[in-house]
Amino acid sequence: MLATYTESTADMLAVWEMMSRETPPSELAAGLRSVGRSAFIASFTNSAVTASRARPRP
């Protein structure tokens, strides 16, 4: 999870730099919250798909 937050932070900072704007801390915090939410949701959806494929076929 730390790697995900690090990469996402770097991506957000790069986008703000390309826009020639200063990065507001509130926007950075909102972006990291959305990354956390998406990782949380992905953990459930990915495990359901993996579990359904792991069952032996009759």
C-alpha positions as a printed NumPy array, in Angstrom:
array([[  0.   ,   0.   ,   0.   ],
       [  2.901,   2.316,   0.7  ],
       [  4.152,   1.853,  -2.855],
       [  0.701,   2.681,  -4.205],
       [  0.522,   5.904,  -2.183],
       [  4.055,   6.88 ,  -3.2  ],
       [  3.384,   6.355,  -6.907],
       [  0.033,   8.127,  -6.741],
       [  1.563,  11.107,  -4.947],
       [  4.277,  11.387,  -7.588],
       [  1.692,  11.181, -10.381],
       [ -0.485,  13.879,  -8.824],
       [  2.49 ,  16.175,  -8.263],
       [  3.638,  15.666, -11.86 ],
       [  0.213,  16.547, -13.235],
       [  0.04 ,  19.692, -11.115],
       [  3.542,  20.641, -12.274],
       [  2.57 ,  20.185, -15.933],
       [ -0.358,  22.524, -15.31 ],
       [  2.116,  25.081, -13.869],
       [  0.126,  25.309, -10.667],
       [  1.008,  24.842,  -7.034],
       [ -0.279,  21.671,  -5.4  ],
       [ -2.817,  22.474,  -2.685],
       [ -2.514,  20.06 ,   0.268],
       [ -6.285,  19.591,   0.327],
       [ -6.293,  18.369,  -3.28 ],
       [ -3.416,  15.996,  -2.604],
       [ -5.228,  14.605,   0.45 ],
       [ -8.424,  14.138,  -1.576],
       [ -6.489,  12.265,  -4.261],
       [ -4.881,   9.94 ,  -1.741],
       [ -8.269,   9.274,  -0.131],
       [ -9.644,   8.235,  -3.505],
       [ -6.66 ,   5.932,  -4.059],
       [ -7.337,   4.291,  -0.693],
       [-11.019,   3.833,  -1.485],
       [-10.315,   2.324,  -4.883],
       [ -7.743,  -0.074,  -3.421],
       [-10.266,  -1.119,  -0.76 ],
       [-12.976,  -1.796,  -3.346],
       [-10.549,  -3.553,  -5.683],
       [ -9.534,  -5.962,  -2.939],
       [-13.094,  -7.301,  -2.791],
       [-13.771,  -7.424,  -6.5  ],
       [-10.448,  -9.043,  -7.324],
       [-10.804, -11.734,  -4.657],
       [-14.29 , -12.68 ,  -5.885],
       [-13.042, -13.202,  -9.441],
       [-10.02 , -15.186,  -8.288],
       [-12.105, -17.386,  -5.99 ],
       [-14.617, -18.18 ,  -8.726],
       [-11.836, -19.285, -11.063],
       [-10.179, -21.431,  -8.425],
       [-13.082, -23.838,  -8.083],
       [-12.576, -27.169,  -9.821],
       [-14.849, -27.792, -12.756],
       [-17.104, -30.875, -12.666]])
